């Protein structure tokens, strides 16, 4: 899975990039058909907002965002939200087939 990370009003350090790749790189174990993910990290005052758009086959995209005063906590929240969406999406596909 390709992960593209960009920053809006903030600089993405190597540590932040590594944390995002570690957390979101494991999403393929929930659905191996994920092709790519776009992550945007932004700073609004003292709140960190992180957004993700995950691309899966058949022109489907999943989107989630999380906001927290601590960036690493926002990354953890984001991973939890997008993982839930991926699992629900996969279950919906399997229920339609069966």
RAJO-V826268 format. One line per field, one symbol per residue. ss: DSSP state (H for helix, E for strand, L for the rest). psi: psi as a letter, one per 40 degrees, with the letter a starting at -180 (. if undefined). burial: # if it has 24 or more other ideal C-beta (glycine too) atoms within 12 Angstrom, else .. Layout:
ss = ???
psi = ???
burial = ???
This chain:
ss = LEEEEEEELLLLLHHHHHHHHHHHHHHHHLLLLEEEEEEEEEEELLEEEEEEEEEELLLEEEEEEEEELLHHHHHHHHHHHHHHHHHHHHHHHHHHHL
psi = hhhhhiihfihhiddddddddddededeedheehdihhhhhihgbehhhhiihhhiiffhihhiiihidhddddddddddddddddddddddddddd.
burial = #.#.#......#...#..##..##..#..##..#..######.....#########.....#.####...#..##.###.###.##..##........
